[in-house]
Amino acid sequence: MGINRAFFFEVIRESLFPNGLKQSQVDGAEAILDAWESDHAAKDDRWLAYILATAYHESAHTLQAVRETLANTDDQAINRLETAWNAGKLPWVKTPYWRKDEDGRSWYGRGLVQLTHKRNYEALGTRLGVDLVTDPDRALDPDIAVKIIIAGMIEGLFTKRKLKEFFDGDSDDWAGARRIINGLESADKLAGHGRAFYKALSYK
């Protein structure tokens, strides 16, 4: 039996979207659920819950593929990140990955998971058979963004850490699973979001 969508949206509306769900947020969640049920339904629902939690957090709750800082253009994203960096507001960042390379491309975060660094665009592009290097904005395509977050988190293509390491059998580590994306930055917050999404998936 598939995911009970009515129950799912009722629960997340109460726990994660107290001001109501926009149609774009519903569409974003549906796209992830559809992809999961199409290709990964036999896998652990905690994996799906944590993927949804990551998309929720990384997209600033929009559940849409977005540019980092919710910018409208490359230059706006670069300027906002540079300003935050100079103000010491990005303590987890080791190198300013948003600065344009010799080809004039910027590898700031895009998509549902905020894909950063050229090596990650190369790796995910190779995995999906999509050229994300010539045109990194393809990571903003809704279908591609969903494939990136699911494949990347299941297969460990972001940091080499995989969902299976944190959710397997009777063991789970909702906070530690943040290492799949970005160390322990906002780990407890993501753990709460993950549990909320898992509750929403619990009624079949």
N, C-alpha and C positions, 0 to 999 in steps of 0.2 A: 504494500500500500504506500502511496506517495505522501508527500508532505501535506498536511492539512493547512492550506493557505489561509483560510478564514481564521483559524486559531492562531496561526503564526502572526498575522498582522494585528490581531486583537491584543496579543501579548506584547509585541514590540511597541505598539502604539502607547500602551500604558507605561512600559518600563523605560523606553529609549526615545520616544517621540511624544512627550507630554503635551506639546503644543500642536500636535496633529501631524499627520503624514501628508506631504505634497505628492502629487501624482508622479513627479520625477523620482521621488524616493521609493515609491511603490515599484515603479518601473525598474529602478536599479536593483532592488532586492529580488524582484521577479527574474531578472536576467541571470543573477547568480544561482537562484534556486533551479531555474530551467536547465542551466548548464550542468549543475550537479546531478539532477535527476536523469539527465540524458546520458551522462558518461561515468558518474561516480556514485550512484545511489547505493551500491553495496558497501561503500566505505563508512567509516565511523562518523556519526552525526556530530560528534564533538569537533571533528575537523571542519565540517561545514560551519558550525557555530563560530569557530575561531576565525575562519576566512571572512565571514560576515562582520564579525567584530573588528577585524583589521580594516576592511573596506569602510566601515562606519567611521572609524577613527581617522584613517588616512585621508579620507575625502571630506573631512570636516562635517560629517553627518549627512552629506548630500547623497551618498551612495551612487554618485556619478563619477565618471573618469574626469579628473580635474588637473589643472596645472598646480604645482606647488604654490602655496600662499593664495590660492584661488585667483591667480592672475589671469588676465585675458590675453596676454602676449608674452613672448619670450623675454623681451626687454623689461617688462614690468615684473616678471618673476625674478629675473636676475637682480634688478635694482632693489627689490624688497628683501631678497636673501642677503645681498651685500650689506644693506643697512642693518639688518639684524645681526649679521656676523660682526660688523664693526662695533656694534653696541654690546657685544658679549652675550647675546641671547641664544646662541646655538652651541652650547658647551659640549655637546656630543659629537659635533662635526670636527673631523681632524683636518680635512682639506676642503677649500671652497670649490666644490664640484660643479657649481653653477656657472663659473666663469667660462667664457667661450674658448674653444680649442682653436688650433691652427686652421681648421676648416670653417670656423665661424659658428659651430654648433654648441649648444649648451646642454649639459646632461643633468639638469635639475629634475625634480620629481614630477612624474606624469602618471596619470591613470588612477586606478582604485587602490594601488599599493604604493604610489609615489616611487616609481622606478627611477633610481639615480645611478650615476657613473656609467661611462661608456661600456665598460666590460659587462655590466648587467644588461644593457640594451643589446649587446652582441649575443650574450648567452640566451636570453629569452627569445630574441629574434631567430636564432638558429633552432631552438627547440620548437618554435611554432611555425617555422618556415615563412617568416615575415621579415622584411628588411626594416629594422628599427634604427639602423645606423644612418642610412641615407636620409631617412625622414623620421626622426624620433617622435614627431607628433602623432605618428600612427598608434602610439601607446594610448592616445586619447580616444581612439575608436572604441565605442562601447563593447563590441564583441571581442576585440583583441584584448581590451583591459580585463575582461572577465577571464579569458584564457590565461593571461599573464599571472593574475593573482592565484588562480587555482593550481596551475602547473608549478608555479614558483614555490608555493608553500608546501605542496605535496612532495615535490621532488628535491627540495632544498637548493633551488637555483639562485636564491638571493644571498644567503650567508652560509650555505651548506647545512644548515639546521632544517629538519623536516618535521611535519606534524606528527608523524609516527613516533618520534622521540619523546613527545610530550603527552600524547594521548594514545594509549595502547592497553588493551585489556581492561583491567580494573584500575589502572593507574592513570592519573592525569595531573598536569602541572599547568594550570591556567596562566599563572604569572610568568613562569619560565618560557612559555611558548612565544613570548615576545622576542626571544632571541632569534627566531626565524626571520625577523625583519630588522630590528634595531636594538640589539642589546637588551637592557632592561628599562629603556626609556618608556615611561608611562605604563609599565608592566601591570601594576595593580589596577589601573583604570581599564586596561584592555581585558584583564581577567574578569572584571565585573561585567563588561559588555559581552564577553564570550558566554558567561553563565546565563545572561539574560536571553541571548539568542538561542542557547541550548534549551532553555525552558520553552521557548516558542516553538521549537522543533519536536517537543516531547510527545505531542498528541498526534497520532497517525490516523 
